[in-house]
């Protein structure tokens, strides 16, 4: 797991990230991870389960799992969402 984290941190551009993800994950896995991040973003914006389900195609179970991670997880989603918004406090 350390090697994977180090590999991700070594990437410098979006194109490098795409290339790496395409090599280590299936298209379905990439889409699933991307969907979860989109769900997290939409939950953070206060959107409803119905809207999120309709716009992303995510199941209510996936939405619930992401919400639980946002509320009680290791704050990984929070860190990324704040950084993407430019409001990171660290």
Phi and psi in degrees as a GROMACS rama.xvg file:
@    title "Ramachandran Plot"
@    xaxis  label "Phi"
@    yaxis  label "Psi"
@TYPE xy
-59.4368  -42.9072  UNK-2
-62.1053  -40.968  UNK-3
-62.0484  -45.8169  UNK-4
-61.6055  -43.8559  UNK-5
-62.7307  -39.8513  UNK-6
-62.4952  -45.6678  UNK-7
-61.9752  -42.9711  UNK-8
-66.5605  -22.2863  UNK-9
-78.9519  -14.93  UNK-10
-71.5668  139.65  UNK-11
-114.763  -17.9966  UNK-12
-135.436  164.127  UNK-13
-61.4737  -40.5457  UNK-14
-61.7188  -41.0972  UNK-15
-62.225  -40.486  UNK-16
-63.5845  -47.0176  UNK-17
-55.3737  -48.1905  UNK-18
-60.4339  -44.6386  UNK-19
-64.8234  -48.0806  UNK-20
-60.8925  -40.5881  UNK-21
-64.9567  -29.8053  UNK-22
-79.9349  -33.244  UNK-23
-100.618  -16.7663  UNK-24
-124.486  156.154  UNK-25
-77.2947  164.101  UNK-26
-58.2779  -41.0957  UNK-27
-62.152  -41.3811  UNK-28
-66.3115  -41.2224  UNK-29
-61.3287  -45.9654  UNK-30
-63.1294  -38.1496  UNK-31
-65.6416  -44.9185  UNK-32
-65.4477  -42.927  UNK-33
-62.8145  -39.2993  UNK-34
-63.3938  -42.7197  UNK-35
-62.8191  -39.9754  UNK-36
-65.5807  -40.6955  UNK-37
-63.1334  -41.0974  UNK-38
-60.668  -44.9662  UNK-39
-59.9435  -43.5184  UNK-40
-61.7532  -44.5118  UNK-41
-68.5834  -39.1104  UNK-42
-61.4124  -42.7417  UNK-43
-61.7775  -30.6774  UNK-44
-83.2974  -2.41278  UNK-45
86.8006  13.5875  UNK-46
-72.6324  153.328  UNK-47
-80.273  158.751  UNK-48
-54.8908  -44.1804  UNK-49
-60.2389  -45.6145  UNK-50
-64.3502  -43.4764  UNK-51
-63.639  -44.7121  UNK-52
-60.5805  -45.4064  UNK-53
-66.191  -42.7238  UNK-54
-81.7416  -27.855  UNK-55
-108.647  -20.4714  UNK-56
79.9458  3.9255  UNK-57
-70.2353  143.931  UNK-58
-74.4465  161.219  UNK-59
-63.5946  -30.3237  UNK-60
-65.4428  -41.4297  UNK-61
-65.338  -44.582  UNK-62
-60.5116  -44.2087  UNK-63
-62.8681  -42.0099  UNK-64
-63.4377  -42.7649  UNK-65
-65.6857  -42.252  UNK-66
-61.1689  -41.6099  UNK-67
-61.7733  -40.5883  UNK-68
-65.3321  -39.804  UNK-69
-62.0923  -38.8848  UNK-70
-84.1513  -38.6491  UNK-71
-127.848  7.80648  UNK-72
-83.2189  -159.961  UNK-73
-86.2631  9.15605  UNK-74
70.413  18.7014  UNK-75
-65.6276  -45.386  UNK-76
-60.172  -46.0873  UNK-77
-57.9275  -46.0971  UNK-78
-57.8923  -49.6884  UNK-79
-66.7416  -45.3327  UNK-80
-61.6801  -42.939  UNK-81
-63.5508  -41.1589  UNK-82
-66.6893  -39.3796  UNK-83
-65.379  -31.4263  UNK-84
-83.062  -12.2421  UNK-85
78.4153  22.0451  UNK-86
-114.621  18.4926  UNK-87
-60.5711  133.865  UNK-88
-92.4249  -7.17373  UNK-89
